[in-house]
Amino acid sequence: MGRTLYMMSSGELKRKENTIVVEGDQGRRFLPVETTDEILVFGEVTLNKRFLEFATASEIILHFFNHHGYYQGSYYPREHLNSGAAILSQARAYMDPTLRLDIAGRFVDGALGNMARVVGYYANREHEDLEPLRNELEETRERIGGTKSVEELMGVEGNARERYYTFFGRVIDDPAFVFGNRSRRPPTNRLNAMIGFLNGMCYVLALSQIYRTHLDPRIGFLHETNFRRFSLNLDLAEIFKPILADRILLSL
């Protein structure tokens, strides 16, 4: 993996010969293209077609966020790892209800397993009252094989995640960061805002890594494949959100 560049302030992205140049209030900064994988843009940034052509040739993805930190979209360069056979296999797996359910179940099993690990981490550190929740999450994993549809599977995962979020308040124990209920767009409190932001970072990380495979990010298995968005990165992020996003949030 190469470097990820976070652009938090306003400026301009340029190509200068075979190097990325960032110009802003703090002056000019050169970034070697060989070691840059992706750029996350949070500030007001200008760029031109010449730079996007350079990003495409260099296989660099750009992710854009608005001033509230909401993910807006990505510049996803022309795919450089093309495989018709891989796309056909991926589509065939999606169209087969049994195979799709099996793959989706593996995503959920990974997600619940990592939720249980996060809860267990705190249960072993002066929060022994969390042990029943860890056991409950492990027991929920055993129910995955009995689900009959992806919709039922998502219901199992959603209920488990609701129970999982209840332990945040017990660990944080700070009146400034009360969880309440999970809320989105807009989040109703600081903790929900942090969850939404870190989850978004996990989604773009998964998308960037899918770009370096033969897989098509538009064909997901747990999340519905539709006309509006990428979905495979949402599937992959489910596994990693507890150990990346949630552990960072609780540590902060």
C-alpha positions in Angstrom: 0.0 0.0 0.0 1.2 3.5 -0.8 0.5 6.7 1.1 -2.9 8.4 1.7 -2.9 12.2 1.4 -5.4 14.1 3.5 -6.2 17.6 2.2 -7.8 19.4 5.1 -7.2 23.0 3.9 -8.0 24.8 0.6 -5.6 24.8 -2.2 -4.9 23.5 -5.7 -3.9 20.1 -7.0 -1.6 20.2 -10.0 0.6 18.0 -12.1 4.2 19.2 -12.5 6.1 16.9 -14.8 5.6 13.5 -13.1 4.9 14.8 -9.6 1.8 15.9 -7.7 2.0 19.5 -6.5 -0.2 20.8 -3.7 -0.4 24.6 -3.5 -2.1 26.3 -0.6 -1.7 28.8 2.2 1.2 26.9 3.6 3.1 27.1 0.3 3.9 24.4 -2.2 4.4 20.8 -1.5 5.6 18.0 -3.9 4.4 14.5 -3.6 6.0 11.6 -5.4 3.3 9.9 -7.4 4.9 6.5 -7.1 4.2 6.4 -3.3 0.7 7.9 -3.4 -2.4 5.6 -3.6 -5.3 8.0 -2.8 -6.1 11.5 -1.9 -8.9 12.4 0.5 -10.1 15.9 -0.1 -11.9 17.8 2.8 -11.0 21.4 1.9 -12.0 23.5 -1.1 -9.7 22.2 -3.7 -9.3 23.1 -7.4 -7.9 20.8 -10.1 -8.1 20.5 -13.8 -8.5 17.9 -16.5 -4.7 17.5 -16.9 -4.4 16.5 -13.2 -7.2 14.0 -13.5 -5.6 12.5 -16.6 -2.4 12.2 -14.5 -4.3 10.6 -11.6 -5.8 8.1 -14.0 -2.5 7.1 -15.5 -1.0 6.9 -12.0 -4.0 4.8 -10.6 -4.7 7.4 -7.9 -8.2 7.6 -6.5 -9.7 10.9 -5.1 -12.3 10.8 -2.4 -14.3 14.0 -1.8 -16.0 15.1 1.5 -18.1 18.2 2.2 -17.3 20.8 4.9 -19.3 18.7 7.4 -17.1 15.7 6.7 -19.8 13.7 4.8 -18.5 11.6 2.0 -19.7 13.0 -1.4 -18.1 10.7 -4.0 -15.0 9.5 -5.6 -13.0 10.0 -8.7 -12.5 6.3 -9.6 -9.9 6.1 -12.4 -10.4 3.8 -15.4 -9.9 0.3 -14.1 -6.5 -1.1 -14.8 -7.1 -4.7 -13.7 -9.7 -5.8 -16.2 -11.0 -9.4 -16.1 -14.3 -10.3 -17.9 -14.1 -13.8 -16.3 -13.9 -12.3 -12.8 -16.9 -10.0 -13.4 -18.9 -12.8 -14.8 -18.1 -15.0 -11.8 -19.0 -12.2 -9.4 -22.3 -11.5 -11.2 -23.1 -15.2 -11.3 -22.6 -15.5 -7.5 -24.9 -12.5 -7.0 -27.6 -14.0 -9.2 -27.5 -17.4 -7.4 -29.6 -16.9 -4.2 -27.9 -19.7 -2.3 -24.4 -18.6 -3.2 -25.2 -14.9 -2.6 -26.6 -15.7 0.9 -23.5 -17.7 1.7 -21.1 -14.9 0.8 -23.3 -12.3 2.5 -23.3 -14.5 5.6 -19.5 -14.5 5.7 -19.4 -10.7 5.8 -21.9 -10.7 8.7 -20.0 -13.4 10.5 -16.8 -11.4 10.2 -18.6 -8.3 11.4 -20.1 -9.9 14.4 -16.9 -11.7 15.3 -15.0 -8.4 15.4 -17.8 -6.7 17.4 -17.5 -9.5 19.9 -13.7 -9.0 20.0 -14.1 -5.2 20.6 -16.6 -5.9 23.5 -14.3 -8.6 24.8 -11.3 -6.1 24.8 -13.2 -3.9 27.2 -14.8 -6.8 29.2 -11.3 -7.8 30.1 -10.4 -4.3 31.2 -12.6 -3.4 34.2 -15.9 -3.9 32.4 -16.8 -7.4 33.4 -20.5 -6.5 33.0 -19.9 -6.6 29.2 -19.3 -10.3 29.2 -23.0 -11.2 28.6 -23.0 -8.9 25.5 -20.0 -10.6 24.1 -21.6 -14.0 24.6 -24.8 -12.7 22.9 -22.9 -11.6 19.9 -21.1 -14.9 19.6 -24.5 -16.7 19.9 -25.9 -14.5 17.1 -23.1 -15.7 14.8 -24.4 -19.2 15.2 -27.8 -18.1 13.8 -26.4 -16.9 10.5 -26.5 -20.3 8.9 -30.2 -20.6 9.6 -31.2 -17.4 7.8 -33.3 -18.0 4.6 -32.7 -14.7 2.8 -30.3 -11.7 2.6 -33.1 -9.5 4.0 -33.4 -11.8 7.1 -29.6 -11.9 7.4 -29.5 -8.1 7.4 -32.2 -8.0 10.1 -30.1 -10.3 12.3 -27.0 -8.1 11.7 -28.9 -4.9 12.3 -30.4 -6.1 15.6 -27.0 -7.3 16.8 -25.4 -4.0 15.9 -28.1 -2.1 17.9 -27.3 -4.2 20.9 -23.6 -3.7 20.3 -23.9 0.1 20.3 -25.4 0.0 23.8 -22.0 -0.6 25.3 -20.4 2.6 23.9 -22.0 4.7 26.6 -20.8 2.4 29.4 -17.2 2.5 28.2 -17.1 6.3 27.5 -19.1 7.4 30.5 -19.0 11.1 29.6 -22.1 13.3 29.5 -20.7 15.2 26.5 -20.7 11.9 24.5 -24.1 10.3 25.1 -25.0 7.7 22.5 -28.8 7.4 22.8 -29.9 5.8 19.5 -28.1 5.4 16.2 -28.9 8.4 14.0 -27.7 9.4 10.6 -28.1 12.3 8.1 -28.0 14.3 10.3 -26.5 12.7 13.4 -28.3 13.9 16.5 -25.2 14.1 18.8 -21.4 14.1 18.8 -21.0 10.3 19.2 -23.2 9.6 16.2 -21.3 12.2 14.2 -18.0 10.5 15.0 -19.4 7.0 14.1 -20.7 8.3 10.8 -17.4 10.0 9.9 -15.2 7.0 10.8 -17.5 4.6 9.0 -17.3 6.8 5.9 -13.5 6.6 6.1 -13.8 2.8 6.3 -16.0 2.7 3.2 -13.5 4.7 1.1 -10.6 2.6 2.4 -12.4 -0.6 1.2 -13.2 1.0 -2.1 -9.6 1.9 -2.7 -8.4 -1.6 -2.0 -11.1 -3.1 -4.3 -9.7 -1.0 -7.1 -6.4 -3.0 -6.8 -8.2 -6.2 -7.5 -10.2 -7.7 -10.4 -13.5 -7.3 -8.5 -16.2 -4.9 -9.5 -17.2 -2.6 -6.6 -20.7 -2.2 -8.0 -21.7 -5.8 -7.3 -22.2 -6.4 -3.6 -23.7 -9.3 -1.9 -25.0 -8.1 1.5 -25.9 -4.6 0.4 -28.2 -4.5 -2.6 -26.7 -3.9 -6.0 -28.5 -1.0 -7.6 -28.1 1.9 -10.0 -26.9 4.5 -7.4 -23.7 3.5 -5.7 -20.9 1.1 -5.1 -21.9 -1.7 -2.8 -19.1 -4.3 -2.5 -17.1 -1.8 -0.4 -20.0 -1.5 2.0 -19.9 -5.3 2.4 -16.2 -5.4 3.1 -16.3 -2.4 5.5 -18.8 -4.2 7.7 -16.0 -6.6 8.8 -13.5 -3.9 9.6 -15.7 -1.1 11.1 -15.5 -2.5 14.6 -11.8 -2.9 14.8 -10.9 0.2 12.8 -13.6 2.8 13.3 -15.0 1.8 16.6 -11.7 1.1 18.4 -10.4 4.4 17.2 -13.5 6.2 18.4 -13.5 4.6 21.9 -9.8 5.2 22.3 -10.3 8.9 21.5 
